[in-house]
Structures are given as C-alpha cells and as structure tokens.
Amino acid sequence: MKYADAGVNIAVADDAKQRIRHHASRTFTPGVLSGIGSFGALFALDHKKWKEPVLVSSADGVGTKLKVAMALGVHSTVGGDLVNHCINDILVQGAEPLFFLDYLAMGKLDPQVVEQLVDGMSRSCRKAGCALIGGETAEMPGFYPPGEYDLAGFIVGVVERKKLLTGKRVQPGDTLIALPSAGLHTNGYSLARKLVFEVARLKPDTYVAKVGNKIGAELLKPHLCYAPALKNIVARGWVSALAHITGGGIPGNLPRVLPSGVKAEIDLGSWPVPPIFKFLAELGKINMGVGMILVVPPKKVKSVEAGLKQHREKFFRIGRIERSESGKARVCYSGTLNL
C-alpha cells in the first residue's frame, strides 16, 4: 500500500510547497538565515539595532470566516487577515514584527487554494516588513470534509524593554481614540453566518441594499493592519496603551490593558457604525465598528491625531479614562449607538 492509497498525494504536496517557497521567499528580510523547507526556520536578531530586546509572540486563527471564503472560492483575503490580526496583537505591546509562520491543513491538498492563501499572507507580510519563514502544510484525508481547510498563524516581534506597552502608564484623564474596522475583521463570524445565512436565508452572492454590497463580499472585507499608521506614534511613546478589538469587542479587550483603579468611559454615539453592523443589528442585536483603541495622555492627543492624519487614518475620540470607584478596571457606556 502507498500513501496515494490512503488519500495522500506526494506529488501534489510537492507542487503546493513549491508555490509556497515562491511567495514566502519574497518576504525575506536580512535576518532570515534559512530557506523554506528546513526542519526549523532561522532568524538572526540585529544586535546593533536593539539594545535590550524583548521578544513578543502570538498565535491566532481566522475562525469561521474561512467558511465564507470557502463558499465564495476566494482564499487570498483570509491569508492576509491572519497576518494582520497577529501583527495587531503584538503591536499593542509596542512590538514590530520580525517573522511569521503558518499552519495550513486540509483533507486533500489543492495547490491553487494553497497558493492563494500563501499569496495573501505574503502580501501582508511584505507590507509590514515581516518575513514569512516557515510553517506546516498538512494533508489529512478523512479529517476535513472535501474543500475545507483550517488556517492558523504564529508571529514573533521585538520591542525595546523600556518601550514595552503594559498599560501601567494609563491615568485618569487619558483620552480614548478609536480607529475604525473595515467590518467584522476575523471575529463574530459564527453568529454573523447564522444571522445572515440561516435567519435571513441569504446566499453569499445576494446583494443587500442596506449594506451596499453582496453579503459574501462584505463579510470577506479584510482585517486591517494598524501598524503602518501607529508605528511612529508608538515608537515616540505617545500612547499609554493600545487595545486590539477582537473577540469580545470593547468590553472584552479594553480592560486587558487597564490597570486597577481606573475605568474607561465610552460614548457610544461618538463613532459611525458601518452599514454591515447596522444590518446585523436588525437581525440579532450585535454591533461594533472599532478595530483598535489608543489610550493617549492629554499632552499627546494633538500629536497623535496629527500623526494619524498624516497616514490618512480615520479616528474618533470615543471617551476617556476615569477613576474607578470600585477599584476594578472596567468599561462603562453612555449615549446610544448610531444605528
């Protein structure tokens, strides 16, 4: 019996890996010491650039947004989503990305699908100056249904120890500045898919006038990477903290960067809610529209806003940090959402 008898095609796997090498090699930075295919990927830290480096790592996935990609046969965007999500996660601690690895598994390898996924990752890595240096591509017959796959990513970045963002500098009086999301990013898709495809009984190619787009295309809008707009702002020490707004929304993520003794007071009417959230709210009372929150000291607000304008990054002042009577870090709301 051969591998092919068990549903594993070595020739197809080799084809897929060759496509991966092509796209990954385009992301290599001077620190990369090994090519794709080694047992372990090698990366040398530039000790002339970093005096007291701290490595920051993170791992994440794209969730059931993959189901939308599979339904539409569009796979390059979710690869980019994965990289951008991971970059944002280490950005909130002040780190810039060094290298990225991926894990891709499917029941039967499809080199064209693999290439789309890796192409999306490669493009996002190149934009961020991050090297795609390795990963795992697994063919697992009988484990995944035909045409389905799973995707996860692992990132390592670096920050000077004295520039680490820990949230300890957050003080009452700090301003909360929000950067808008492009849509759902990579969270909330299990609920969104249920509302859209089961409750509303829409098809991925159904045009929704209230959204101004086909619903599948709208749900595939990319997870934005905020590193280009925030790199210099973070490097200059203009923020007390950053919060990447992912699963759990504002109440599940902003308190993670707040010290005890303070609370975040959010004005719900201070930012425009994107049409997709208004549409989903009509179906199941969910809403959002914020992708990143900056906690900024009063003296740095004008500098931060000028820096964001320079990068043509939209932003909204959505609230402030106040003293917490209970002593517990938490989020409070006033006003109503613009639905």
C-alpha positions in Angstrom: 0.0 0.0 0.0 1.2 3.5 -0.9 0.4 7.0 0.5 -1.8 7.6 -2.5 -4.0 4.6 -1.4 -4.6 6.4 1.8 -5.6 9.6 0.0 -2.2 11.5 0.3 -0.7 12.6 -2.9 3.0 13.3 -2.5 3.4 14.9 -6.0 0.5 17.4 -5.2 2.1 18.2 -1.9 5.4 18.9 -3.6 3.7 21.2 -6.1 2.0 23.1 -3.2 5.3 23.5 -1.4 7.0 24.9 -4.5 4.3 27.5 -4.7 4.7 28.3 -1.0 8.5 28.8 -1.5 7.9 31.3 -4.3 5.7 33.6 -2.3 7.5 33.2 1.0 10.9 34.0 -0.4 9.6 37.4 -1.5 9.1 38.4 2.2 12.6 37.5 3.4 14.4 40.2 5.4 18.2 40.4 6.2 17.6 38.5 9.4 16.4 35.3 7.6 19.2 32.7 7.6 17.3 29.7 6.1 15.1 29.0 3.2 11.7 27.3 3.2 11.9 23.6 3.8 14.4 23.3 6.7 13.3 21.5 9.8 13.5 24.7 11.7 13.4 28.3 10.4 16.4 30.5 11.4 16.3 34.2 12.1 19.2 36.4 13.5 18.3 39.4 15.6 20.2 42.6 14.7 22.0 43.4 18.0 23.2 46.7 16.6 19.6 47.9 16.3 18.3 46.5 19.6 20.0 47.3 23.0 17.7 45.4 25.3 15.3 43.5 23.1 12.2 41.7 24.3 10.6 39.1 22.0 6.8 39.2 21.8 4.9 36.3 20.3 1.3 35.5 19.5 -0.7 32.8 17.7 -4.2 33.1 16.2 -6.6 31.9 13.6 -9.2 33.3 11.2 -12.2 31.4 12.8 -15.3 30.6 10.8 -14.6 33.5 8.4 -13.0 30.6 6.5 -16.4 29.2 5.8 -17.3 32.4 3.9 -14.1 32.2 1.9 -14.8 28.6 1.0 -18.3 29.3 0.0 -17.1 32.1 -2.4 -14.0 30.3 -3.6 -11.9 33.4 -2.6 -9.0 32.4 -0.4 -6.3 35.2 -0.7 -8.0 37.6 1.6 -8.1 35.3 4.7 -4.4 34.7 4.4 -3.9 38.5 4.7 -6.4 38.6 7.5 -4.4 36.1 9.5 -1.1 38.1 9.3 -2.8 41.4 10.0 -4.6 40.1 13.1 -1.3 38.7 14.5 0.6 41.9 13.8 -2.0 44.0 15.6 -1.9 41.6 18.6 1.8 42.2 19.2 1.6 45.9 18.2 -0.4 46.6 21.4 2.7 45.8 23.4 4.8 48.0 21.3 6.4 45.3 19.2 7.3 45.4 15.5 7.0 42.1 13.6 10.1 40.0 12.8 8.8 36.8 11.3 5.7 34.8 10.8 4.8 31.1 10.4 1.6 29.4 9.3 -0.2 26.2 9.8 -2.5 25.0 6.9 -4.4 21.7 7.0 -6.9 20.3 4.5 -8.3 16.9 3.7 -6.9 16.9 0.1 -4.3 19.4 -0.9 -5.3 21.8 -3.7 -2.2 23.7 -4.8 -4.2 26.6 -6.2 -6.0 27.1 -2.9 -2.7 26.8 -1.0 -1.2 29.4 -3.4 -4.0 31.9 -2.8 -3.7 31.5 0.9 0.1 31.9 1.0 -0.1 34.8 -1.5 -2.4 36.7 0.8 0.0 36.0 3.8 3.0 37.0 1.7 1.5 40.3 0.6 0.6 41.3 4.1 4.0 40.3 5.4 5.8 42.3 2.8 3.7 45.4 3.7 4.7 45.1 7.3 8.4 44.2 6.7 7.7 40.8 8.3 9.4 37.6 7.0 7.2 34.5 6.2 9.9 32.0 7.1 8.2 28.7 7.6 5.1 26.7 8.6 3.3 23.4 8.1 1.1 22.3 5.3 -0.8 19.1 6.2 -2.9 16.8 4.1 -5.3 15.0 6.4 -7.7 12.7 4.5 -10.9 11.9 6.4 -10.3 14.7 8.9 -11.6 17.6 6.9 -14.6 17.5 4.5 -13.8 18.0 0.8 -13.0 21.6 0.0 -12.5 22.7 3.7 -9.3 23.7 5.5 -8.1 25.3 8.7 -5.5 28.1 9.0 -3.5 29.4 11.9 -0.6 31.8 12.3 2.3 32.4 14.7 4.2 35.6 14.9 7.3 36.9 16.7 8.2 40.5 17.1 10.6 42.6 19.1 10.5 45.8 21.3 13.0 47.6 23.5 12.3 46.7 27.1 11.9 50.4 28.1 9.3 50.9 25.4 7.1 48.0 26.3 3.4 48.9 26.5 2.0 47.3 29.6 -0.9 49.6 30.5 0.8 50.7 33.7 1.1 54.3 32.5 -2.7 54.7 32.0 -4.0 57.5 34.1 -7.4 59.2 34.7 -7.7 62.0 32.2 -6.3 60.0 29.3 -8.2 60.2 26.0 -9.6 57.2 24.2 -9.1 57.4 20.4 -10.7 54.7 18.2 -9.6 53.5 14.8 -12.4 52.1 12.7 -12.6 48.5 11.5 -13.3 47.5 7.9 -16.0 45.2 9.0 -16.1 42.1 11.3 -12.4 41.6 10.8 -11.8 38.0 12.0 -14.3 37.7 14.8 -18.0 37.1 15.3 -18.5 35.0 12.2 -20.3 32.1 13.8 -23.0 34.4 14.9 -22.9 36.5 11.7 -23.2 33.5 9.5 -26.1 32.2 11.5 -27.9 35.5 11.2 -27.1 36.0 7.5 -27.4 32.5 6.1 -29.9 30.8 8.4 -32.1 33.6 9.9 -32.2 35.9 6.9 -31.6 32.9 4.5 -29.3 34.9 2.2 -26.8 33.4 -0.3 -23.2 34.7 -0.4 -23.8 36.4 -3.7 -27.0 38.1 -2.5 -26.8 41.9 -2.9 -28.0 43.7 0.2 -29.0 47.3 -0.5 -28.6 48.4 3.2 -25.0 47.2 3.1 -24.3 48.4 -0.5 -22.6 45.2 -1.4 -23.0 41.5 -1.9 -23.2 40.0 1.6 -20.4 37.5 1.0 -18.0 40.1 -0.3 -18.9 42.4 2.7 -18.2 39.6 5.2 -14.8 39.0 3.5 -13.6 42.6 3.9 -10.1 42.5 5.3 -8.9 42.6 8.8 -7.0 45.9 8.8 -3.4 46.2 9.9 -2.8 49.3 12.0 1.0 49.0 12.3 1.8 51.5 9.4 -0.3 54.2 11.0 0.8 53.6 14.6 4.5 52.6 14.2 5.9 56.1 14.7 3.3 57.0 17.3 4.2 54.0 19.4 8.0 54.5 18.9 7.8 58.1 20.2 6.0 57.0 23.4 2.8 59.0 22.6 0.4 56.3 23.9 -0.2 54.9 27.3 -1.8 51.7 26.0 -3.3 50.1 22.9 -6.2 47.6 22.7 -6.8 45.4 19.6 -10.6 45.0 19.5 -11.2 41.4 18.5 -13.4 38.7 20.0 -15.3 40.1 23.0 -15.5 43.6 21.5 -14.6 46.6 23.5 -15.7 45.3 27.0 -13.7 42.1 26.4 -10.5 43.7 25.2 -10.0 47.3 26.5 -9.9 46.2 30.2 -7.0 43.9 29.4 -4.7 47.0 29.1 -6.2 49.0 32.0 -4.5 49.0 35.5 -6.7 48.6 38.6 -8.2 51.8 39.9 -9.4 53.2 36.5 -12.3 52.7 34.2 -13.0 53.6 30.6 -16.0 55.8 29.9 -17.2 55.2 26.3 -19.6 57.5 24.4 -21.5 55.1 22.2 -22.5 57.8 19.8 -19.0 59.0 19.1 -18.2 56.8 16.1 -20.2 55.9 12.9 -21.4 52.3 12.9 -20.6 50.6 9.5 -23.6 49.5 7.4 -22.9 45.8 7.9 -23.2 46.2 11.7 -26.5 48.1 11.3 -27.8 45.3 9.1 -26.7 42.6 11.6 -28.1 44.5 14.5 -31.5 44.4 12.8 -31.2 40.6 12.7 -29.7 39.8 16.0 -28.7 42.9 18.1 -25.0 43.0 17.5 -22.8 45.9 16.6 -19.3 47.2 16.6 -17.1 49.1 14.1 -14.0 49.7 16.1 -10.7 47.9 15.4 -8.1 49.5 17.7 -8.3 51.8 20.7 -5.5 54.1 21.7 -5.2 55.4 25.3 -3.5 58.8 25.0 -2.2 61.2 27.7 -3.8 64.7 27.4 -0.5 66.3 26.3 0.0 63.9 23.4 -3.5 63.9 21.9 -2.8 66.6 19.3 0.4 64.9 18.3 -1.3 61.5 17.9 -4.1 62.9 15.9 -1.7 64.8 13.6 0.3 61.5 13.1 -2.9 59.6 12.2 -4.0 62.4 9.7 -0.5 62.2 8.1 -1.2 58.5 7.4 -4.8 59.3 6.3 -6.1 57.1 9.1 -9.6 57.8 10.3 -10.1 58.2 14.0 -12.7 59.2 16.6 -12.4 60.4 20.2 -14.7 57.9 21.9 -14.2 58.6 25.6 -11.8 59.0 28.4 -10.2 57.2 31.4 -11.7 58.0 34.8 -11.0 56.9 38.3 -12.9 53.7 39.2 -14.8 53.9 42.4 -14.7 50.1 42.8 -11.0 49.9 42.0 -11.7 47.4 39.3 -10.6 48.1 35.7 -13.8 48.1 33.6 -15.7 49.8 30.7 -18.8 52.0 31.2 -21.0 53.4 28.5 -23.1 56.5 27.9 -25.3 57.6 24.9 -26.5 55.3 22.2 -25.0 53.8 19.0 -25.7 55.4 15.7 -27.8 52.6 14.2 
